[in-house]
Structures are given as structure tokens and as C-alpha cells.
Amino acid sequence: MDLQDCPQYVHNLALPVELELASIPLALCEALRLEEGTVLKTNQPPGALVNLSAGGVWFGVAEPMIMDGKLCVRMLRIGEASPSTTA
């Protein structure tokens, strides 16, 4: 579907996009001990791809990068494969 095929009111709807770097299992007692400055380690190597979702639905894969001193992501794939075969 092309953007011009969408009704005009759809063009300005806000859609929160989530970038999933990693998921870390924590016991409740560990989570309660978290404090500012705590470092949570993941098994992701630096530069690992991140999954993108909107409304809890996976829609793509992106590459983390730094641009103008800000953490950004570059879109690599959109809707081509399930998340289990990507990042």
C-alpha cells in the first residue's frame, strides 16, 4: 500500500515505534535491587541488529548507529521476515 492510497486523516496519526535491543530475564528480587548506575548486561554483541515493532507487532529490523551525538537506527528490512529469523 502506498501512502497516497491512505485516507488523509491517517497521515498524521501517531504510532509509537519500539526498538528492542534485548530482553533480560530478572528475578523479582533482582529487579527490586536495581538502582541508578546499575549495569544490565545482555548477550548482544556491539552493533547487533534490533527488532522494530509498533503496537506490539513486529515490522522490521534496524541497525543501531550514532548520528549528531544521538543514538539512532537505520532501517534495514521492513516486513520481510518474522522476528525469529532476524536480529
Contacts in CASP RR format, 6 or more apart in sequence:
PFRMAT RR
TARGET T0000
AUTHOR 0000-0000-0000
METHOD contacts of the structure
MODEL  1
MDLQDCPQYVHNLALPVELELASIPLALCEALRLEEGTVLKTNQPPGALV
NLSAGGVWFGVAEPMIMDGKLCVRMLRIGEASPSTTA
3 11 0 8 1.000
15 54 0 8 1.000
15 55 0 8 1.000
16 54 0 8 1.000
16 55 0 8 1.000
17 52 0 8 1.000
17 53 0 8 1.000
17 54 0 8 1.000
18 52 0 8 1.000
18 53 0 8 1.000
18 54 0 8 1.000
18 55 0 8 1.000
18 56 0 8 1.000
19 50 0 8 1.000
19 51 0 8 1.000
19 52 0 8 1.000
19 62 0 8 1.000
19 73 0 8 1.000
20 50 0 8 1.000
20 51 0 8 1.000
20 52 0 8 1.000
20 53 0 8 1.000
20 87 0 8 1.000
21 42 0 8 1.000
21 44 0 8 1.000
21 48 0 8 1.000
21 50 0 8 1.000
21 64 0 8 1.000
22 42 0 8 1.000
22 43 0 8 1.000
22 44 0 8 1.000
24 40 0 8 1.000
24 41 0 8 1.000
24 42 0 8 1.000
34 40 0 8 1.000
47 63 0 8 1.000
47 64 0 8 1.000
48 64 0 8 1.000
48 87 0 8 1.000
49 61 0 8 1.000
49 62 0 8 1.000
49 63 0 8 1.000
49 64 0 8 1.000
49 76 0 8 1.000
49 86 0 8 1.000
49 87 0 8 1.000
50 61 0 8 1.000
50 62 0 8 1.000
50 63 0 8 1.000
50 64 0 8 1.000
50 73 0 8 1.000
50 87 0 8 1.000
51 58 0 8 1.000
51 60 0 8 1.000
51 61 0 8 1.000
51 83 0 8 1.000
51 86 0 8 1.000
51 87 0 8 1.000
52 58 0 8 1.000
52 59 0 8 1.000
52 60 0 8 1.000
52 61 0 8 1.000
52 62 0 8 1.000
52 73 0 8 1.000
52 75 0 8 1.000
53 59 0 8 1.000
53 60 0 8 1.000
58 79 0 8 1.000
58 82 0 8 1.000
58 83 0 8 1.000
59 78 0 8 1.000
59 79 0 8 1.000
60 75 0 8 1.000
60 76 0 8 1.000
60 77 0 8 1.000
60 78 0 8 1.000
60 79 0 8 1.000
60 80 0 8 1.000
60 83 0 8 1.000
60 86 0 8 1.000
61 76 0 8 1.000
61 77 0 8 1.000
61 86 0 8 1.000
61 87 0 8 1.000
62 73 0 8 1.000
62 74 0 8 1.000
62 75 0 8 1.000
62 76 0 8 1.000
63 73 0 8 1.000
63 74 0 8 1.000
63 76 0 8 1.000
64 71 0 8 1.000
64 72 0 8 1.000
64 73 0 8 1.000
65 71 0 8 1.000
65 72 0 8 1.000
65 73 0 8 1.000
65 74 0 8 1.000
66 72 0 8 1.000
77 86 0 8 1.000
END
